[in-house]
Amino acid sequence: MNQLNTILIEGNITRNPEVHISPNGVKICKIPIAVNRFYKNTAGENVNEVSYFDIEIAKYNGHQRAY
């Protein structure tokens, strides 16, 4: 039985996607993404927190997403 895990990350691409081929011939696309999070801390101050994600997409999808 196949299982599919899905995640949605909405943010800004920080650099151009990079495509390379692994030693066993699989195409891999690397996409760096920055996500902003805004909230109020316990003191009531507005806080802007940035998280960075390095996304890797392999095989056919990785090649398609880079272009």
C-alpha positions in Angstrom: 0.0 0.0 0.0 1.4 3.4 -1.0 1.4 6.3 1.4 1.6 9.9 0.4 2.9 12.6 2.8 2.2 16.1 1.9 3.5 19.3 3.3 2.8 22.9 2.3 5.5 25.5 2.9 4.5 29.0 1.8 7.4 31.5 1.6 9.9 33.3 -0.5 12.6 31.7 -2.6 15.9 33.1 -1.4 18.1 31.9 -4.3 17.7 30.4 -7.8 16.9 26.7 -7.7 19.8 24.4 -8.4 19.5 21.2 -10.4 22.1 18.4 -10.2 22.3 14.7 -10.9 23.3 12.3 -8.2 25.9 9.6 -8.7 23.1 7.0 -9.4 21.5 9.3 -12.1 18.6 10.8 -10.1 17.9 14.5 -10.9 17.6 16.6 -7.7 16.4 20.2 -7.5 17.3 22.2 -4.4 15.1 25.2 -3.6 15.9 27.5 -0.6 12.8 29.1 1.0 12.4 31.7 3.8 9.2 31.7 5.8 8.2 34.7 8.1 6.3 34.2 11.3 4.6 37.1 13.1 3.4 36.9 16.7 3.2 38.8 20.0 5.4 37.6 22.8 4.4 37.5 26.5 5.3 41.2 26.9 2.9 42.1 24.1 5.6 43.1 21.6 5.3 42.2 18.0 8.0 39.7 16.9 9.0 38.8 13.4 10.8 35.4 13.2 12.3 34.0 10.0 12.8 30.3 9.4 14.9 28.9 6.4 14.2 25.6 4.7 16.3 23.8 2.1 13.8 21.9 0.0 15.0 19.0 -2.2 12.8 17.5 -4.9 14.1 14.3 -6.5 13.4 12.5 -9.8 11.0 13.8 -12.4 9.3 16.4 -10.2 12.6 18.0 -9.3 13.5 18.6 -12.9 10.1 20.0 -13.8 9.9 22.4 -10.9 13.2 24.1 -11.7 12.1 25.4 -15.1 
